[in-house]
Amino acid sequence: MLPRPEPVFTLRGQTYPGPQVMGILNLTPDSFYDGGKYTQLDQALAQAERMIEEGAHWLDLGGESTRPGSDPVEAPEEIKRVLPTLKAIQKRWPQIPLSIDTQKTEVARAALDAGACLVNDVSGLAAGSEMAQLVAEYGAGYVLMHRQGTPKSMQNSPFYEDPVLEVTEHFEQKLRQMEAAGVPKQAILLDPGIGFGKLKTHNLDLLRMTEAFFHLGAAILLGTSNKSFIGQTLGFGPEDRLFPSLATQCLGFERGASFFRVHEVGPTLKALKMTYFYKKP
């Protein structure tokens, strides 16, 4: 059993105890797993409906691929990709909280204006106080991720003396910035950034040591779904990584993560529910 209770994410007076499953909706032509499948509004809404029917607690919408080697997208194009779907989902399923996956304050503001309540910023607060102040202004939540490098270069020989310690130090520094801007820890999710500027061994170390971040006082989000470290470990292509992904998510939940950003909502939720009963005293 875990040595102490996991921090619980709280936003706008609502608590979200784990496990919380966040369905990924990539509105991009070039994402590593499902790029191009949901670029049309009807396709995107059909996928959103599938994930909601399977039990998704959250949906995370993104208009810019951050796979290794990807090129950046200008803010107007990213907004054009995301906003119509976000508005349509908000209108049709207002009970589902929405996350915007973006590194740009312009995109985050547009999404928050349209009804999103969480900013999933894979840059690790690269925009600094501007992004922090925006999140505070809207009373929104924030996903604080760790990343070494940029999507274009992050897998070019990443190096760590101690990945858990270095990710912890990053979180400590950025949490101070967020709190200084007026964003409480309870409204922040810590994402160790599996696959973002990390080798296979770094990813496995972080997964094993998820509970090492408890003392920081913010809940933990894991994004391991179909990631390349699974392929590097087992030799599987993206289409064959569902069951290994479930294993990493269940392990992460047992080690204290409470949010899970995933492609396959139904199987993930079933596996996490079983893990919940294993964890339950």
The 8 nearest C-alpha neighbors of each residue, nearest first, counted from 0:
[[1, 2, 278, 253, 280, 3, 279, 254],
 [0, 2, 3, 254, 4, 255, 253, 210],
 [1, 3, 0, 4, 210, 5, 255, 254],
 [4, 2, 1, 5, 213, 0, 6, 210],
 [5, 3, 6, 1, 2, 255, 213, 7],
 [4, 6, 255, 7, 213, 3, 218, 256],
 [5, 7, 218, 217, 216, 4, 8, 213],
 [8, 6, 218, 16, 5, 9, 15, 185],
 [7, 9, 185, 15, 218, 186, 14, 6],
 [10, 8, 14, 185, 186, 13, 15, 7],
 [9, 11, 13, 186, 12, 140, 14, 8],
 [12, 10, 13, 9, 138, 139, 186, 14],
 [11, 13, 10, 9, 14, 15, 186, 8],
 [14, 12, 10, 9, 11, 15, 8, 16],
 [15, 13, 9, 8, 16, 10, 12, 7],
 [14, 16, 8, 9, 7, 17, 13, 19],
 [17, 15, 7, 14, 18, 8, 257, 19],
 [18, 16, 257, 19, 258, 15, 256, 7],
 [17, 19, 257, 258, 16, 20, 271, 252],
 [20, 18, 258, 17, 56, 257, 259, 21],
 [21, 19, 259, 56, 55, 258, 260, 22],
 [22, 20, 57, 260, 58, 259, 55, 56],
 [21, 23, 58, 261, 55, 262, 260, 59],
 [22, 24, 59, 262, 261, 58, 25, 260],
 [25, 23, 60, 59, 26, 22, 61, 58],
 [24, 26, 61, 27, 60, 23, 62, 37],
 [27, 25, 38, 62, 37, 61, 80, 24],
 [26, 28, 62, 25, 29, 34, 35, 38],
 [27, 29, 35, 34, 30, 38, 26, 36],
 [28, 30, 34, 27, 64, 35, 31, 33],
 [31, 29, 34, 64, 32, 33, 27, 28],
 [30, 32, 66, 34, 33, 29, 64, 237],
 [33, 31, 30, 34, 237, 225, 238, 29],
 [32, 34, 36, 30, 31, 35, 25, 29],
 [33, 35, 30, 29, 28, 27, 36, 32],
 [34, 36, 28, 38, 37, 27, 29, 33],
 [37, 35, 34, 33, 38, 42, 28, 26],
 [36, 38, 43, 42, 26, 39, 35, 25],
 [37, 39, 26, 35, 27, 36, 40, 43],
 [40, 38, 42, 37, 41, 43, 36, 26],
 [41, 39, 43, 42, 84, 44, 38, 37],
 [40, 42, 44, 43, 39, 45, 37, 46],
 [43, 41, 37, 45, 39, 40, 44, 46],
 [42, 44, 37, 40, 46, 45, 41, 47],
 [45, 43, 47, 41, 46, 42, 48, 40],
 [44, 46, 48, 42, 47, 43, 41, 49],
 [47, 45, 49, 43, 48, 44, 50, 42],
 [48, 46, 44, 50, 49, 45, 43, 51],
 [47, 49, 51, 45, 46, 50, 52, 44],
 [50, 48, 46, 52, 47, 51, 53, 45],
 [49, 51, 53, 47, 52, 48, 55, 264],
 [50, 52, 55, 48, 54, 53, 49, 47],
 [51, 53, 49, 54, 50, 48, 55, 47],
 [54, 52, 265, 50, 51, 55, 264, 49],
 [53, 55, 51, 52, 56, 50, 265, 264],
 [56, 54, 51, 20, 57, 50, 22, 21],
 [55, 57, 20, 19, 21, 54, 95, 58],
 [58, 56, 21, 96, 55, 95, 97, 22],
 [57, 59, 22, 97, 21, 98, 23, 60],
 [58, 60, 98, 23, 99, 24, 97, 22],
 [61, 59, 24, 99, 100, 25, 98, 58],
 [62, 60, 100, 25, 26, 63, 99, 81],
 [61, 63, 77, 26, 27, 81, 80, 25],
 [64, 62, 61, 72, 27, 77, 65, 71],
 [63, 65, 30, 66, 29, 27, 69, 62],
 [66, 64, 150, 69, 63, 67, 30, 68],
 [65, 67, 69, 64, 31, 150, 68, 30],
 [68, 66, 150, 69, 151, 154, 65, 153],
 [67, 69, 151, 150, 152, 66, 70, 153],
 [70, 68, 151, 66, 67, 150, 65, 64],
 [69, 71, 151, 68, 72, 150, 64, 65],
 [72, 70, 69, 73, 63, 64, 65, 151],
 [73, 71, 63, 77, 74, 76, 70, 62],
 [72, 74, 76, 75, 77, 71, 78, 63],
 [73, 75, 77, 76, 78, 106, 72, 105],
 [76, 74, 78, 77, 73, 79, 106, 72],
 [77, 75, 79, 78, 74, 73, 80, 72],
 [76, 78, 62, 74, 80, 79, 75, 81],
 [77, 79, 75, 81, 80, 76, 82, 106],
 [80, 78, 76, 77, 81, 82, 75, 83],
 [81, 79, 77, 78, 62, 26, 76, 82],
 [82, 80, 78, 62, 79, 84, 83, 85],
 [81, 83, 85, 84, 78, 86, 79, 80],
 [84, 82, 86, 85, 81, 87, 80, 40],
 [85, 83, 87, 86, 82, 81, 40, 88],
 [84, 86, 82, 88, 87, 83, 89, 81],
 [87, 85, 89, 83, 84, 88, 113, 82],
 [86, 88, 84, 90, 89, 85, 91, 83],
 [89, 87, 91, 85, 90, 86, 92, 84],
 [88, 90, 93, 86, 92, 87, 91, 85],
 [89, 91, 87, 88, 93, 92, 86, 85],
 [90, 92, 88, 89, 93, 87, 86, 94],
 [93, 91, 94, 89, 88, 95, 90, 87],
 [92, 94, 89, 95, 90, 91, 88, 96],
 [93, 95, 92, 96, 89, 91, 56, 97],
 [96, 94, 93, 92, 57, 97, 56, 58],
 [97, 95, 57, 94, 116, 58, 98, 115],
 [98, 96, 115, 58, 57, 116, 59, 95],
 [97, 99, 59, 117, 115, 118, 58, 116],
 [98, 100, 118, 60, 59, 119, 101, 61],
 [99, 101, 119, 61, 60, 120, 118, 59],
 [102, 100, 120, 103, 99, 119, 107, 61],
 [101, 103, 120, 122, 121, 104, 100, 126],
 [104, 102, 106, 105, 101, 107, 74, 126],
 [103, 105, 107, 106, 130, 108, 102, 129],
 [106, 104, 108, 103, 107, 109, 74, 78],
 [107, 105, 109, 103, 104, 108, 78, 74],
 [106, 108, 104, 110, 105, 109, 111, 103],
 [109, 107, 111, 105, 110, 106, 104, 112],
 [108, 110, 112, 106, 107, 111, 113, 105],
 [111, 109, 113, 107, 112, 108, 115, 106],
 [110, 112, 115, 108, 114, 113, 109, 107],
 [111, 113, 109, 110, 114, 108, 115, 107],
 [114, 112, 110, 111, 86, 115, 109, 85],
 [113, 115, 111, 112, 116, 110, 89, 86],
 [116, 114, 111, 97, 110, 98, 117, 113],
 [115, 117, 139, 97, 111, 98, 140, 114],
 [118, 116, 140, 98, 141, 139, 115, 99],
 [119, 117, 141, 99, 98, 120, 142, 140],
 [118, 120, 100, 142, 99, 141, 101, 121],
 [121, 119, 102, 101, 122, 118, 142, 100],
 [120, 122, 144, 123, 102, 119, 101, 146],
 [123, 121, 125, 120, 124, 102, 146, 144],
 [122, 124, 144, 145, 121, 143, 125, 120],
 [125, 123, 127, 126, 122, 120, 143, 130],
 [124, 126, 127, 122, 123, 102, 130, 120],
 [127, 125, 124, 130, 129, 128, 103, 104],
 [128, 126, 124, 125, 129, 130, 131, 176],
 [127, 129, 131, 130, 132, 126, 176, 180],
 [130, 128, 132, 131, 127, 126, 133, 104],
 [131, 129, 133, 132, 128, 104, 126, 127],
 [132, 130, 128, 134, 133, 177, 129, 180],
 [131, 133, 135, 129, 180, 130, 134, 128],
 [132, 134, 136, 130, 135, 131, 129, 137],
 [133, 135, 139, 131, 132, 137, 136, 138],
 [134, 136, 138, 132, 182, 133, 137, 181],
 [137, 135, 133, 134, 138, 132, 139, 181],
 [138, 136, 139, 135, 134, 133, 111, 116],
 [137, 139, 135, 136, 134, 140, 11, 182],
 [140, 138, 116, 134, 137, 117, 135, 141],
 [139, 141, 117, 186, 187, 116, 118, 10],
 [140, 142, 118, 187, 117, 119, 143, 188],
 [143, 141, 119, 188, 187, 120, 189, 118],
 [144, 142, 189, 123, 190, 188, 141, 120],
 [143, 145, 190, 123, 121, 192, 191, 189],
 [146, 144, 192, 191, 123, 166, 190, 147],
 [145, 147, 195, 196, 192, 148, 123, 144],
 [146, 148, 196, 153, 195, 149, 145, 157],
 [149, 147, 153, 152, 146, 196, 150, 151],
 [148, 150, 153, 151, 152, 147, 146, 122],
 [151, 149, 67, 153, 65, 152, 68, 69],
 [150, 152, 68, 69, 149, 67, 70, 153],
 [151, 153, 149, 155, 150, 154, 148, 68],
 [154, 152, 196, 148, 149, 150, 155, 147],
 [153, 155, 196, 152, 156, 157, 67, 197],
 [154, 156, 152, 153, 157, 196, 148, 151],
 [155, 157, 154, 158, 153, 198, 196, 197],
 [158, 156, 196, 197, 155, 154, 198, 153],
 [157, 159, 156, 160, 197, 198, 196, 162],
 [160, 158, 161, 162, 157, 165, 201, 197],
 [159, 161, 162, 158, 165, 164, 163, 201],
 [160, 162, 159, 164, 163, 165, 166, 201],
 [163, 161, 165, 159, 164, 166, 201, 160],
 [164, 162, 166, 165, 161, 205, 167, 204],
 [165, 163, 167, 161, 162, 166, 168, 160],
 [164, 166, 168, 162, 167, 163, 161, 169],
 [165, 167, 169, 163, 168, 164, 162, 170],
 [168, 166, 164, 170, 165, 169, 163, 171],
 [169, 167, 171, 165, 170, 166, 164, 172],
 [170, 168, 166, 172, 167, 171, 173, 165],
 [169, 171, 167, 173, 168, 172, 174, 166],
 [172, 170, 168, 174, 169, 173, 167, 175],
 [171, 173, 169, 175, 170, 174, 168, 176],
 [172, 174, 176, 170, 175, 171, 169, 177],
 [175, 173, 177, 171, 176, 172, 170, 178],
 [174, 176, 178, 173, 172, 177, 179, 171],
 [177, 175, 173, 179, 174, 178, 180, 172],
 [178, 176, 174, 180, 182, 179, 131, 175],
 [177, 179, 182, 181, 175, 180, 176, 183],
 [178, 180, 176, 181, 177, 175, 182, 174],
 [181, 179, 177, 178, 132, 131, 182, 176],
 [180, 182, 178, 179, 135, 183, 177, 132],
 [181, 183, 178, 135, 177, 180, 184, 186],
 [184, 182, 185, 186, 178, 181, 187, 177],
 [183, 185, 187, 186, 217, 216, 182, 178],
 [184, 186, 8, 9, 183, 187, 217, 7],
 [187, 185, 140, 184, 9, 10, 183, 8],
 [188, 186, 141, 184, 185, 140, 142, 217],
 [189, 187, 142, 218, 219, 220, 217, 143],
 [188, 190, 219, 143, 220, 142, 144, 218],
 [189, 191, 144, 220, 192, 221, 143, 219],
 [192, 190, 145, 144, 193, 189, 166, 205],
 [193, 191, 145, 195, 190, 144, 146, 194],
 [192, 194, 202, 195, 191, 223, 222, 197],
 [193, 195, 197, 192, 196, 226, 202, 228],
 [196, 194, 146, 192, 197, 193, 153, 147],
 [195, 197, 153, 147, 154, 157, 146, 194],
 [198, 196, 194, 157, 195, 201, 202, 154],
 [197, 199, 201, 200, 202, 157, 196, 194],
 [198, 200, 228, 202, 201, 203, 197, 231],
 [199, 201, 203, 202, 198, 204, 197, 228],
 [202, 200, 204, 198, 199, 203, 197, 162],
 [203, 201, 205, 199, 200, 204, 193, 206],
 [202, 204, 206, 200, 205, 201, 207, 199],
 [205, 203, 201, 207, 202, 206, 200, 208],
 [206, 204, 208, 202, 203, 207, 163, 209],
 [205, 207, 203, 204, 208, 209, 202, 251],
 [208, 206, 204, 205, 209, 203, 254, 251],
 [209, 207, 205, 210, 211, 206, 204, 163],
 [210, 208, 211, 206, 254, 207, 205, 212],
 [209, 211, 212, 213, 208, 255, 254, 256],
 [210, 212, 209, 208, 213, 214, 163, 167],
 [211, 213, 210, 214, 215, 209, 167, 219],
 [214, 212, 215, 210, 211, 216, 5, 6],
 [213, 215, 216, 212, 211, 217, 210, 6],
 [216, 214, 213, 212, 217, 171, 170, 167],
 [215, 217, 214, 213, 6, 184, 218, 185],
 [218, 216, 184, 6, 185, 215, 187, 188],
 [217, 219, 6, 188, 7, 8, 189, 257],
 [220, 218, 189, 256, 188, 257, 190, 258],
 [221, 219, 258, 190, 259, 189, 256, 188],
 [222, 220, 259, 190, 223, 258, 260, 256],
 [221, 223, 260, 224, 259, 193, 261, 220],
 [222, 224, 226, 221, 193, 225, 244, 247],
 [223, 225, 244, 261, 226, 222, 262, 260],
 [226, 224, 240, 237, 244, 223, 241, 227],
 [227, 225, 224, 223, 228, 229, 194, 230],
 [226, 228, 230, 229, 231, 225, 194, 237],
 [229, 227, 231, 199, 230, 226, 232, 194],
 [230, 228, 232, 227, 231, 226, 233, 225],
 [229, 231, 235, 234, 227, 233, 228, 232],
 [230, 232, 228, 229, 234, 233, 227, 199],
 [231, 233, 229, 230, 228, 234, 199, 235],
 [234, 232, 230, 235, 231, 229, 228, 243],
 [233, 235, 230, 231, 232, 236, 229, 228],
 [236, 234, 230, 233, 239, 240, 237, 229],
 [235, 237, 238, 239, 230, 240, 234, 227],
 [238, 236, 239, 240, 225, 32, 235, 230],
 [237, 239, 236, 240, 241, 235, 32, 225],
 [240, 238, 237, 236, 235, 241, 242, 225],
 [239, 241, 225, 243, 237, 242, 238, 244],
 [242, 240, 244, 243, 239, 245, 225, 238],
 [241, 243, 245, 244, 240, 246, 239, 266],
 [244, 242, 246, 245, 240, 241, 247, 229],
 [245, 243, 241, 224, 247, 242, 246, 225],
 [246, 244, 242, 248, 243, 247, 267, 249],
 [245, 247, 243, 249, 244, 248, 250, 242],
 [248, 246, 250, 244, 245, 249, 251, 243],
 [249, 247, 251, 245, 250, 246, 252, 244],
 [250, 248, 252, 246, 251, 247, 271, 245],
 [249, 251, 253, 247, 248, 252, 246, 254],
 [252, 250, 248, 254, 249, 256, 253, 247],
 [253, 251, 256, 249, 255, 254, 250, 257],
 [252, 254, 250, 251, 255, 249, 278, 274],
 [255, 253, 251, 252, 210, 209, 250, 256],
 [254, 256, 252, 210, 253, 5, 251, 209],
 [257, 255, 219, 252, 251, 220, 258, 254],
 [256, 258, 17, 18, 219, 19, 252, 220],
 [259, 257, 220, 19, 18, 20, 256, 221],
 [260, 258, 20, 221, 220, 21, 222, 261],
 [259, 261, 21, 222, 22, 20, 221, 23],
 [262, 260, 224, 22, 263, 23, 259, 21],
 [261, 263, 23, 22, 264, 224, 260, 24],
 [264, 262, 261, 265, 266, 267, 22, 241],
 [263, 265, 267, 266, 50, 22, 268, 55],
 [266, 264, 53, 268, 267, 263, 269, 54],
 [267, 265, 269, 268, 264, 263, 270, 245],
 [268, 266, 270, 264, 265, 269, 245, 271],
 [267, 269, 271, 265, 270, 266, 272, 264],
 [270, 268, 272, 266, 267, 271, 265, 273],
 [269, 271, 267, 273, 272, 268, 266, 274],
 [272, 270, 274, 268, 273, 269, 249, 275],
 [273, 271, 275, 269, 274, 270, 268, 276],
 [274, 272, 270, 275, 271, 276, 269, 277],
 [273, 275, 271, 277, 272, 276, 249, 278],
 [276, 274, 272, 278, 273, 277, 279, 271],
 [277, 275, 279, 273, 278, 274, 272, 280],
 [276, 278, 274, 275, 279, 273, 280, 253],
 [279, 277, 275, 276, 274, 280, 0, 253],
 [278, 280, 276, 277, 275, 274, 0, 273],
 [279, 278, 277, 0, 276, 275, 1, 4]]
